[in-house]
Amino acid sequence: MGRLFRAGLAAGTALVLSACGGGSENAGGGANSGEAPAGEKEATAPLAGKGTISVAFCRTIRGADNRNIYGLTVRSYALKDGALVAERNSVMDPGFKPLTICDEGERPAPWRAFNKNLTMVAGLAAPSRAGAADTTTGKEIAPPDKDAFVKDLRTGAVAFHPVTGQLWYDSDGGESLVYVRDPKGGMATEKPVKAIADHIAKDPVTAAAILSLGQSDVVAVSPSGVIAMTGSLGKLDRQPTNGGVRSFFQEFPVQGLSGNNQRDCYPAFWRDDTTLVCDYSLEQITFSADHKSVVTRISLLPDADRTVQDPLLSPDGKSIAFIARNGAGQDVIYKIDPSTPGSQPVKIAELEKPMDGSDKHKLSLITWN
């Protein structure tokens, strides 16, 4: 285990012990204090640097008052050799829960939980207010005055726009009540989003961010922004229509997409307007130009019993990265060349769990830089 990695693990352990009120024996210096041993440094390079791929570990900690507190570890690994180049360990403020990366079951793409350089994570502050927290300190960024009398929007979902860095969130679970704000500017910058259809039609990134609000299903929007797939219902959705967030795309059946002999496809991303890649199975589905039928449906992996998660398309579109467990039960980041379906995946990095006192972590592949 590398020196940077050991130092990062020690720091994470100290943070969790402090948050839980334990670890009094570590209050001083020394090997168990969370300080890096002499001659070693914590991985403090910027996250999401060029030539890296990044993951997030979320763990649930039982606080002293029996409330859940969420710990977060974010790491960036070198694509070239799998070396750990950056790491941040933090414990969120009590009452703040990062969404998506800490949720179980179906979820929107985990990269929507972070801003571009991974310095902020989106979530809900008690009771249900959209917010962002610093990934280094765990502190909420620009929270409102706790004594101010304000309206609680009762937010259920929140996401970063990966280009603008704005926070997008819903209100009251409504289909057409969407808000946006500058996370560093605080509530004073909050604005209701009007003419949502225009925003959805603007570009596929904005469409995916908005469509991930107000529903728990995974949404993947094609590069043109015209076609979307939601959940695993075996149907596609097409723009444009009018209505609330869930009805901007009109559902239509596709021949060969569903049936007794077809596996579910939880959409991960579109490689182009007719080629969709599925999460978990890493199947690739190619549709006809009019999207009325399936042309091919193939596995990008060799025949194996591995389950994959969080496929990410490389910036140049030539590779796909994902997380899977190897034969020894170790979580590993792999990559494949989708132009050669069935070829053996290539290992990028092995993922050691943070030494933070938790035996369960929600692991997410979040960005490829």
PyMOL commands that set and color helices and strands:
alter all, ss='L'
color gray80, all
select helices_A, chain A and resi 3-19+24-26+110-113+186-189+196-202+204-211+245-247
alter helices_A, ss='H'
color red, helices_A
select strands_A, chain A and resi 52-62+68-78+84-91+96-98+120-125+129-134+158-160+167-170+178-181+191-192+219-221+227-230+235-238+250-253+266-272+275-279+283-287+294-299+308-313+320-325+331-336+346-350+362-368
alter strands_A, ss='S'
color yellow, strands_A
deselect
rebuild
show_as cartoon
